[in-house]
């Protein structure tokens, strides 16, 4: 009875630690890991402001501070406009365009991209609808904006005239969309988007024409504006990152928490000549890329209640009267397909976040991709990859299971000795160590070889969790989406049974409390898998089955018949 009470106390203690951890995360300004509060939608006031005039991430520059078109008083992030500086045009319209992979919506005010649909990826909650990343609605604010600062020039608030076709037709490789502003501060801004067949990256050309009588030194800003909510339908168990990121040659990939922006504690490299800024979430990302060796200033700012921006500012240098200067940038809005991202820019593939195990995860993804190209099924590719990993670690596993078999062989002696010397703990410990020496058994011999492999399998976990290729990817029968939980919970049940069988085959710890915990912890852990993507559960089942098979063979070869050590909770 006392043992049962202790077991319940351990469970309550573990659950209390989970709750304390969540509260500690909230206290430090982070999102709760296990029980996140309901996501706060943008306030009615801020959503209305976004609909009328999309906001940026920084404070307004007072118009009165700009004296002439050529003046450039300390141009920087603080000059990127927030509230409307010009009256909203009655001719403002939404321009919908489509290619073979994208359906996009642009706002004639500023020529901003305000909605993106991915025609080859289904929505998380309704696979019949295309997945929406960028959006401007009551539920979601996520925009891509550009404009000029350094004077009263055209920004993403300025009404623009649209010209161009709205659909990529059969046989057509490119689609050009042009937004042209009227003369503003002596300058005219002509913004041209070039969409390419099969691509989620678009070239955005910014042509500045000085129609005035004085030279001007504008600066171009590009930014991504997003609310701080987690993506709809994402499980809290995934613990994936959502928020801005900055990449530079010096500091590499730098994730920025919304809470750090809120507290003005965001730490990232501000000035550089390479890299990009991005908004990252599970499976998808958006990013602005400037040409290499282009000076730029990175910024991340709070816009409004639950609205944030990340962006870059780069100079045009002086534009003389009658002169025209052009600066091309690239906007990526799409899925985190690793090979595509690598081809676009150095380091862009890091938006597919593997965390600190990237050095192991990248080759594992490469091998998984090679297996898929051969098998043409991501489910069987996962099974094949786990099989190859178990083969690579065969001798390490063999050493671990041999040590476990020796422990199982002497376990009756250990249990008899513990019962005999239960009133003399010191002598019990000495006798136990003597038995281990005589039998040449290392109690930790079964743990170390397995611990060596843990980083590899954790890295594989992140590969499967992060790979957008798993979305809508079928395996067999009822599993039609490896990125979604098993709809009938068959795989989680099999995973739980295989975990129990594996636990039963292991030697029971001499301490009764440890023996109980050895059963409780795997069962608690197995419950989590009912909420995990089917691809992750498939990987774990395969690993369990191969481990059981190898352990069974080694025990039999060593003359230790497989024996099931069932739990005793009394």
FENJORA-V373619 format. One record per pair of residues at least 6 apart in sequence whose C-alpha atoms are under 7 Angstrom apart, sorted by the first residue. I is the first residue (numbers start at 1). J is the second residue. If there is no record, write none. Layout:
# FENJORA-V373619
I | J
I | J
This chain:
# FENJORA-V373619
1 | 570
4 | 569
4 | 570
22 | 32
22 | 33
22 | 34
25 | 31
25 | 32
26 | 32
29 | 259
30 | 259
33 | 236
33 | 239
34 | 236
34 | 237
39 | 229
39 | 230
40 | 229
41 | 139
42 | 227
42 | 305
42 | 306
43 | 305
46 | 304
46 | 305
47 | 138
51 | 136
53 | 84
53 | 157
55 | 82
55 | 83
55 | 303
56 | 80
56 | 81
56 | 82
56 | 225
56 | 303
56 | 309
57 | 82
57 | 225
57 | 301
57 | 302
57 | 303
57 | 308
57 | 309
58 | 77
58 | 78
58 | 80
58 | 81
58 | 82
58 | 301
58 | 302
58 | 303
59 | 78
59 | 79
59 | 80
59 | 81
59 | 82
60 | 78
60 | 79
60 | 80
60 | 81
60 | 82
60 | 83
61 | 78
61 | 79
61 | 81
66 | 151
66 | 152
69 | 151
69 | 185
69 | 186
69 | 214
69 | 216
70 | 214
70 | 215
70 | 216
70 | 217
71 | 151
72 | 150
72 | 151
72 | 217
73 | 150
75 | 149
75 | 150
77 | 299
79 | 149
80 | 149
84 | 157
86 | 158
89 | 159
92 | 108
92 | 109
93 | 107
93 | 108
94 | 105
94 | 106
94 | 107
94 | 108
95 | 105
95 | 106
95 | 107
96 | 104
96 | 105
96 | 106
96 | 166
97 | 103
97 | 104
97 | 105
97 | 166
97 | 167
98 | 104
98 | 166
98 | 167
98 | 168
99 | 167
99 | 168
99 | 197
100 | 197
100 | 198
101 | 118
101 | 119
101 | 120
101 | 198
102 | 116
102 | 117
102 | 118
102 | 119
103 | 116
103 | 117
103 | 118
104 | 115
104 | 116
104 | 117
105 | 113
105 | 114
105 | 115
105 | 116
106 | 112
106 | 113
106 | 114
107 | 113
107 | 114
108 | 159
108 | 160
108 | 161
108 | 162
109 | 156
109 | 157
109 | 158
109 | 159
109 | 160
110 | 155
110 | 156
110 | 157
110 | 158
110 | 159
110 | 160
111 | 156
111 | 160
111 | 179
112 | 144
112 | 145
112 | 146
112 | 156
113 | 143
113 | 144
113 | 145
114 | 134
114 | 135
114 | 136
114 | 143
114 | 144
115 | 134
115 | 135
115 | 136
116 | 132
116 | 133
116 | 134
116 | 135
117 | 130
117 | 131
117 | 132
117 | 133
118 | 130
118 | 131
118 | 132
119 | 130
121 | 130
121 | 131
122 | 128
122 | 129
122 | 130
122 | 131
123 | 129
123 | 130
123 | 131
124 | 233
125 | 233
134 | 142
134 | 143
135 | 141
135 | 142
135 | 143
136 | 142
140 | 227
141 | 226
141 | 227
142 | 225
142 | 226
142 | 227
143 | 224
143 | 225
143 | 226
144 | 223
144 | 224
144 | 225
145 | 156
145 | 222
145 | 223
145 | 224
146 | 155
146 | 156
146 | 221
146 | 222
146 | 223
147 | 154
147 | 155
147 | 156
147 | 220
147 | 221
147 | 222
148 | 154
148 | 155
148 | 218
148 | 219
148 | 220
148 | 221
149 | 218
149 | 219
149 | 220
150 | 217
150 | 218
150 | 219
151 | 185
151 | 218
152 | 184
152 | 185
153 | 184
153 | 185
153 | 187
154 | 181
154 | 184
154 | 189
158 | 181
159 | 181
160 | 179
160 | 180
160 | 181
161 | 179
161 | 180
161 | 181
162 | 178
162 | 179
162 | 180
163 | 177
163 | 178
163 | 179
164 | 176
164 | 177
164 | 178
165 | 175
165 | 177
168 | 174
168 | 175
173 | 196
173 | 197
174 | 194
174 | 195
174 | 196
174 | 197
175 | 194
175 | 195
175 | 196
176 | 192
176 | 193
176 | 194
176 | 195
177 | 192
177 | 193
177 | 194
178 | 190
178 | 191
178 | 192
178 | 193
179 | 190
179 | 191
179 | 192
180 | 189
180 | 190
180 | 191
181 | 188
181 | 189
181 | 190
182 | 188
186 | 210
186 | 211
186 | 212
187 | 208
187 | 209
187 | 210
187 | 211
187 | 212
188 | 208
188 | 209
188 | 210
188 | 211
189 | 206
189 | 207
189 | 208
189 | 209
190 | 206
190 | 207
190 | 208
191 | 204
191 | 205
191 | 206
191 | 207
192 | 204
192 | 205
192 | 206
193 | 202
193 | 203
193 | 204
193 | 205
194 | 202
194 | 203
194 | 204
195 | 202
196 | 202
200 | 332
200 | 333
200 | 334
201 | 330
201 | 331
201 | 332
201 | 333
202 | 330
202 | 331
202 | 332
203 | 328
203 | 329
203 | 330
203 | 331
204 | 328
204 | 329
204 | 330
204 | 331
205 | 326
205 | 327
205 | 328
205 | 329
206 | 326
206 | 327
206 | 328
207 | 324
207 | 325
207 | 326
207 | 327
208 | 324
208 | 325
208 | 326
209 | 322
209 | 323
209 | 324
209 | 325
210 | 319
210 | 320
210 | 321
210 | 322
210 | 323
210 | 324
211 | 321
211 | 322
212 | 321
213 | 321
214 | 320
214 | 321
215 | 318
215 | 319
215 | 320
215 | 321
216 | 318
216 | 319
216 | 320
217 | 316
217 | 317
217 | 318
217 | 319
218 | 315
218 | 316
218 | 317
219 | 313
219 | 314
219 | 315
219 | 316
220 | 313
220 | 314
220 | 315
220 | 316
221 | 312
221 | 313
221 | 314
222 | 288
222 | 311
222 | 312
222 | 313
223 | 309
223 | 310
223 | 311
223 | 312
224 | 279
224 | 309
224 | 310
224 | 311
225 | 308
225 | 309
225 | 310
226 | 307
226 | 308
226 | 309
227 | 306
227 | 307
227 | 308
228 | 258
228 | 306
228 | 307
228 | 308
230 | 242
240 | 282
241 | 281
241 | 282
242 | 280
242 | 281
243 | 256
243 | 257
243 | 258
243 | 279
243 | 280
243 | 281
244 | 255
244 | 256
244 | 278
244 | 279
244 | 280
244 | 310
245 | 254
245 | 255
245 | 256
245 | 277
245 | 278
245 | 279
245 | 280
246 | 253
246 | 254
246 | 255
246 | 268
246 | 276
246 | 277
246 | 278
247 | 253
247 | 254
247 | 275
247 | 276
247 | 277
248 | 272
248 | 274
248 | 275
249 | 274
249 | 275
251 | 269
253 | 350
254 | 268
256 | 266
260 | 266
261 | 300
261 | 301
261 | 302
262 | 302
270 | 297
270 | 298
270 | 299
271 | 296
271 | 297
271 | 298
272 | 295
272 | 296
272 | 297
273 | 292
273 | 293
273 | 294
273 | 295
273 | 296
274 | 292
274 | 293
274 | 294
275 | 289
276 | 287
276 | 288
276 | 289
276 | 290
277 | 287
277 | 288
277 | 310
277 | 311
278 | 285
278 | 286
278 | 287
278 | 288
279 | 285
279 | 286
279 | 287
280 | 286
280 | 351
282 | 466
283 | 335
283 | 336
283 | 466
283 | 467
283 | 468
284 | 334
284 | 335
284 | 336
285 | 333
285 | 334
285 | 335
285 | 336
286 | 332
286 | 333
286 | 334
287 | 331
287 | 332
287 | 333
288 | 330
288 | 331
288 | 332
289 | 329
289 | 330
289 | 331
290 | 329
290 | 330
291 | 329
295 | 314
296 | 312
296 | 313
296 | 314
297 | 312
297 | 313
297 | 314
298 | 311
298 | 312
298 | 313
299 | 310
299 | 311
299 | 312
300 | 309
300 | 310
300 | 311
301 | 308
301 | 309
301 | 310
302 | 308
302 | 309
303 | 309
319 | 325
335 | 468
336 | 352
336 | 468
337 | 468
338 | 349
341 | 348
341 | 349
342 | 348
342 | 349
352 | 466
354 | 361
354 | 462
354 | 463
357 | 459
360 | 456
360 | 459
361 | 459
361 | 460
361 | 463
364 | 460
365 | 463
368 | 381
368 | 382
368 | 385
371 | 381
372 | 378
372 | 381
375 | 381
377 | 475
378 | 473
378 | 475
379 | 475
379 | 535
382 | 539
383 | 539
383 | 542
386 | 539
386 | 542
386 | 543
396 | 449
397 | 449
397 | 450
400 | 445
400 | 446
400 | 447
400 | 449
400 | 450
401 | 446
401 | 551
401 | 554
402 | 554
403 | 441
403 | 445
403 | 446
404 | 446
404 | 506
404 | 507
405 | 555
405 | 560
406 | 441
407 | 441
407 | 507
408 | 507
409 | 560
414 | 432
415 | 510
418 | 428
421 | 428
436 | 442
461 | 536
464 | 535
464 | 536
470 | 482
470 | 483
471 | 481
471 | 482
471 | 483
472 | 480
472 | 481
472 | 482
472 | 483
473 | 480
473 | 481
473 | 482
474 | 480
474 | 481
474 | 482
479 | 486
482 | 533
482 | 534
482 | 535
483 | 533
483 | 534
483 | 535
484 | 533
484 | 534
485 | 530
485 | 531
485 | 532
485 | 533
485 | 534
486 | 534
489 | 530
491 | 537
491 | 538
492 | 529
492 | 530
492 | 537
495 | 537
495 | 541
496 | 523
496 | 526
498 | 541
498 | 544
498 | 545
499 | 522
499 | 544
502 | 548
503 | 519
504 | 564
504 | 565
504 | 566
505 | 562
505 | 563
505 | 564
505 | 565
507 | 565
508 | 515
508 | 565
509 | 515
516 | 567
516 | 569
519 | 567
529 | 537
552 | 562
555 | 561
555 | 562
556 | 562
